[in-house]
Amino acid sequence: MPPARPSASASASAGKDAVSTAAAAAAAKAAADTASNLATTSRTVLIADARTGQIWRPLEWKKIMAGYTRKGTLLKLCNSSKQTEYALQPGFGSAIPRGSGTGFEKNVPFACICFSREMANPSSVEPFDAKPPGPPVFYSYVMCAADQRGHIYATDFVRNRYWLVARTGVAGTSVCFNAVRRREIIIALADRSIHCYNIDNCQLVAKLPVFHQSAAHHIAVHPTRPLAISTSNTEAILWDTESWERRRILVGSASGVQQVIFSKDGLSIVAAFEDGSIFFWMIDSFSLQWRITLDQMTGAVSGAEMNTTQLLTSPRFSYFALSYNGELFAFSGLSSTVYVWNMVEKRLLHEILIPAFHSTLIVQIEFVGPTNLLALLSSTGVLIFIDAAEAKFAGQLQGRHRFHSFATSPDGLVLASILLDAKHAVSLVRLDAILYPEETHGVLNEDQQLESRSRSQAPKPETKRAIVTMEQPKTFYDLVESKEETSVLNKRKLARFLAHYGEYPAQYRPLIWRFLLKLPESRAGYEALLDQGVHPSFKDFRKRFPLKSDRKAKSMEKILSCLAFWSPIFENLDYLPAMVFPFASLFANDLFSGLETIMTVIINWCQKWWEYYPNPPIDCLDMLEDMLGYHDPELLAHFVQEKVTSQIYAWSMMQSFFSDLFSRSDWLKLWDHLLSQPPSFMYHFILAYILSFRASLLDTRGVADFKFFFQRRNAANVTRILHKAYDLQSMTPDSVSPATFLAPFTPCIRGEYPVFNKYPEFIVNYQTHMREKIRADETEYLRKRRMADEVSRLTEELRKDKRAWESADWKMDQMVEKWWDQMMGKLCGVCPIACPSTAYPLPRRLIRHQRMLGQEEARLATQSHLDTAEKEQRAAAMQQIADARRAFIDQQVSSTEQHISSISRAVGRNRRERDQAADHEQIDKAFKEVENEWLRRRDEMVKTRGELASIQQARIRRLVEHAEDTS
């Protein structure tokens, strides 16, 4: 029991003189003005110079214990004192004169705080007859606080007292109560030591050996067994709190450990590491139960924030928390995103993004008592509460001060915090407005918005599903546009803002784009596309497009796969990654909204792009040529003269959504205007970009120079080009305006994603079929190549084994021969024939010699038997291995021979066919020769017959002439 503090009457009587009352009043006023700007009321206690004291005045204590006081600060412990001519009386706001002289104020910051479990039943306090409002409360626990000079204070609310437990002289880094012996506290100090004190007798119970390489920043105790875990930046050590001995070092110095605790049921140990992985081990066998890796956390870190390594290694008070019933596990190691897992089903339940914590870190996370409420503290000192089970905002704790760290009571009704701008003060407040908003009518801050991305595939309970449906019946656009006159965000205000500033704020740009595009927020469709995994066309995406950030590569892989599963046309577009990458980078922290944004842009701003696939959009490019011919015929004639088509000066920049032409900031500014205008405005911007470089283009010659100009980033002022585009939009007549050619903006339908088939399906289907065939051929080729490599490897291993076996046998023979030569040399050294001078002790020497020979022969026989057995075993093992490999090789040889025989048969068949063809050719040639010979002989016979006929006619003619002459 701590020593009693002097009463108010005793302290007043000690200072009775003529000016005691006035001096006390003056000292109290001075303390109120100088004690770190903290109001000295009946709930403020200065504890720096006191060993013990009373917390509240008796009447105030009764009101608080009875539950009548629930609003405002219950208690404020100030670790400060007024070293002046007056000594403050702790707990009463009065002062006692001490001496004369000028004084100074001394403030000592607190380092850590904690609550114990319920230790005692509250005393019966019934000062009033009326029933206290709200739920009952029992302050049957003790709060412990340690400051940076090593003072440890305990505060017992039931006894209405505080007291100094110990002075260590070293700043504390973490403190907690022992779960087995609940009147003991375990505190880690900055000098790497760990102490245990009893808060009743203020005695040191144990001082643990220094095993940590750095100061421990977290201590966790087992709920039922005498075990504790201390965690530092280099290792985590498991202690036995009965013998105060080290039982196990859980992680080594190179592990990068963040936090290690016990599960609520006491069966597991949970550890988080700096690489983003989380392990669950059995406490007795240390066997791995479950592992969570960084790949399972889909939320990425935006480019404006720190990289993942810096986020995971940033110092914090806590990185994760387990709910009271052990069903929920929450992790906050990455920026402003909280990941909630269902421990029973071992699945990711929610991925909650908190816009209020943008560009900040969540330095502390803790479940509030037995509820599912999560208390989240940012690095800027903002403390909010969310419902981890339902993924919705619950409230925010606000006041004149921000918060450095906090601790909640076991029942969750009281929160103690160290103030950020006054670290020498610990403030206690009630959380009734957060836990019981209906009964206390607490007004919550509605400025905070939470965005939940559910990853659950299993249906939730019907009651929870109904409540969520009633609270969120509309999309983000519907909720904002439902009251245009009173809402903060509407199109009219955004148009005025964009016209004045030229771009939207970078912090709210994703939110504004979601509003302008009227995203459908179809969670079911997104989950269906995401669950199909990585599309085969993008499995080698990281090899083709290596990115420095692995998280961005995963985001791109997921978005491209979802688009390919959504429509087959996108698995054949080579320029699709260039279109998607800028949007994926902007929505890296929200892939769900990023995918729907890209879908909406493709449906509206890419109208008629793929109607002539795989050719460019001929209709859109013809429309752009008509616009150029209307506004600048001379430039169009120059393009025609140089044979520069619209595919060069327009389609090349359209394929990447202008990301190749502008920097990131200019590209974002451009799309702020494009998304705020109809889809036809994009073609006015293309024309404005071309006309902005009119003089340079008129001076350019050659198609190669034009390609070089339009495929690189030029020195362009995007603001001036946008102004020119707006002027062109107002000056373009309807006959050539793209607004008459393209459909107006149409948002995606709610409930499910629309079907996108505005392309030649037979061409896309044929390309898909050919790609699948090529992919199958590559797989078969790789399989055969792996089989051939395996056969070669096994053959080489057999050769090595054979050489090793032969070498081992040769070495064994050499060793046996060497040993035999040595033994024969020793025996020759004791032979009596070789030593004639030792004739007298000959019989004794002979006996000893024979005995040695017998022992040596026995040993040699045994050794030979053992060597023979060992060689037989080795030979049998090697024979088995050789048989197995021979069988495998025989099988491979058999299959190879079969393959060779089939090839030989095919070759023989081809050879026979070739021989038959050659024979037929020779026969045809011979027949041709015979035919030609017969034709030649026929011609000769005909000629001979003609000659004979002519001779016969001549003879007849001569006979006739001779007859005429004779007559």
C-alpha positions, 0 to 999 in steps of 0.5 A: 500500500503506498504511503498516505498523502497529507490531507488538505486540512493538515497542509493548510494548518502547516502554513498558517500565518498572516499572509498564508491565504493570499500567498496560496492563492497567488501560487495557485494562479501562477501554477495555472498560468505556467503549467504548460498551458494546461488548466489547473482544475479538480481533474488536473494533477501535478505529480513531478515532485510528489511520491503519492497523492490523491487523484480527484477530490472526493465528490468528483471521485464519487461522480466519476466512479458512479458514472455521472461524469462521462464527458470531457477529460476525466483526468490529466496527469502533468509531469511538471512542477513549479520550482518557486517560492510556493510548492503546489499541493498535488490534486487540489489546485492550492499551494503551500509557501516554501521559501523566497527566490525566483523559480522556474518550470520543469516539465518531464515528457512521458515515454509510455503508458499502459493499463492492467487487467481488472484487479479489484471490484469497485467500492460502493459509491452511491452519492445520489439517488438518481440512476446514472445515464448510459452504460455502467462503468467500472474503473477496476484497473491500474494505469502505469506511466513512465517518463524519460527520466526513469520515474514510474508512476502507478494510478489506482482509480478505485483507491483514488490515488497515484504513487511513485513506484521506482526511479530508474534513472533511464528513460522507459521505452515500453511498459506492460503489466504481468498477466499472471502476477497482476501487481507487477509491471515489466518495463524496458529501458533505453539502456537495453535492460528490462526490469520488473517491479511490484507496484504495491511495495515498490520493490525491484522483483527482477532485473533481466540480463541484457541480451538485446542489441538495441532498446526494446520498443515493445513488450507483450505478455502471455494471457495465462502463462508466465511468458513475455516477449520483448521486441527490439529492432534487431531481435525478439526474445521469449522470457520465462517470468517465473525464473526470469530466464531467456527461453528462446531468441525468436528472430536473429539480428538480420531479420528486421523484426517489427513487433511480436505478440501472443495471440488472445487464446495464448496458443500462437505467437504472431510476428511481423517483419520489415519485408512485410511478411507476418508469421503465426507460430505455435507457442510450444513446437514453434511450427509455422501455422500461417504466413501472410506475405506482402503479395497478399496486400493488394493496396499499393503505395502512391508515387507521392508517398515514401517507398515500401521499404521506408514505410515498413522500416519506419519506427512506430508504436505498433504495427498490427493488432488482434481483436479480443475474440481473436477473429480479426487481425489488422495490419497497418504497416503500409502508409494509410491503408489498413488490412483486416484478415479473418483469422478463422477463415484465414482470408483477407476481409477488408483493405481499408484506405483512409484519405484523412491519413494521406501522406502520413503513417499510422504509428499506432493501431489497437482494438478498443476493448472487446469490440471490433473498433480499431483506434488508429493514430497517425504520425500527425497526431490525428486519432480516429476509430473505424469498425474493422468488421464492417469497414466504416468510420466510427468517430474521431477524438478531437480537442485542443491537443493532438496525440503522441501515443495512447492506450485503452482500458481493458473494457474499452471505455477509457482512453489514456493518451500522451499529448503530442504538443505537451508530452509531459501530460497524460489525458484520460477521456471516456469513449461513450460517444464512440461506443454508444452513439445512440445512447449518448447522442454523440456527434461524430466528425463527418469530415473523415471518409473511409473507402473500403475495398472488400476482398471477401468472396464468401457472403457476409451474414444477412444482418450485416449485409442489410445494414451496409446496403441501407447505409451505402445504397448509391455510388459516390457520384449519386451521393454527391450529386443528390443535393447539388446546391448544398454539396461540396462537389458538383460539376458546376463548381469543378468547372469554375475551379478548373477554369480558374486554376487550370488543374485539379488539386493533386491530393483530390484528383482521383476523387474528382475523376471518380466523380466526373466519370460516374464510376459504377462501383461494381465490386462483384464484377471487379472481383470476378475479373480479379479472381481469374488470375493473370491472363496468359497473354501477360504472364511475361509482362515483367520480362517485356516491360521491366519496372523498377517498382515491383508493386507497380508491375503487379498493379499493371499485371492485374489491370491488363489481365482484367481488361483482357478477360473483359474483352478479347481485343485487349490481349492483342494490342501491343500499345495497351500497356502505354495506355494503361500505365499512367492511369495505373500509376495515379490509382496505384492505391486503389486498383478498383477505381483505376480499372473502372476509370480505364474502362470508362475512358476506353468506352467513351474516349476510344469510340470507333478505334477498333472497328477496322482492327488491326488497321488504325481508326480510319473514320476518326483519322479522316474526321481529323483530316477534315478538321485540319483541312478546314482550319489550316489547308496549307498545312494539310497540303504540305502533309499530302505533298510529303506523303505524311498521313494521319497515322503519323501525326495523330494515331501515334500520339493517340495510342499512348493517350499523350503520355509520350508527349508530356511530363506527368504533371502536364499529362495530369493537367491535360486529362483534367480538362479531357475528362471535364469535357465531352469525348470530342474535345480530345480531337480538338486538342490533337489539332491544337497540338499540331497547329502549335508547331505549324511553323516547324512542321511546314519547314520539315521534309521527309517522312522520317523527320515527321515520325521523329517529331511526333514520337518524341516529347517536344517543348510544348506549353500544355496550358497554351495548347488547351486554350487553343483547343477551346478556341478550336472547339468554339470555331469548328462548324458542325459539318466537320465537328467531332461532336456530330460524329461521336456519341456523348459521354455515357457512364458504365451501367451499374451492377455489372460491366458492359459488353465491349465487342466493337471490333471485327470478331473474326479477326480477333478470334483468329488471332487468339486462336493462333496465339493459343496454338503458338503458345501450345507449340512453345510449351511442347517444344520446351517440354521436349527440350527439358526431357533431352536436357534431363537425359543428357544430365543423367548420362553425365551423372552416370559417367561421373559415378563410374569414374568416381567408383573406379577411382575409389577402387584404385585408391583402396587397392593402393591403400591396402598395398601401402598398409601391407608393406608397412606391416611387413616392414615392422614384422621384419624388424622383429625377426630373430634371423635378422638379429643374431646378437639377441640369441639368448632371449630367443624363445621369449621373442618367438612367443611374443612374435607369434602372439603378435602375428596371431593378433595381427592376422585376426585384426586383418581378418576382421578388417577384411571382413568389414571392408568386404561387407562395406564394399558389397553394400556400396556395390549393391547400392551403386548397382541399384542406382545403376539399374534404376538409371539404366532402366530410365535410360533404356526407357528413353532409348526405347522411346527414342528408338521408336521415334527413330524407327517411325522416322526411318519408316517415314524416310523409307516411305518417302524414298520409295515414293521418290524411287517410284517417281524416278522409275515412272519418269525413266519409263515415260522417257523411254516411251517418249523415245520409242514414240519419237523413233516410230514417228521418225520412221513413219516420216521416212517411209512416207518420204520414201513412198512419195519418192517412189510415186514420183519415180513411177509417175516419171517412168509412166510419163516417159513411156507415154511420151515414147509411145507418142513418138513411136506412133 
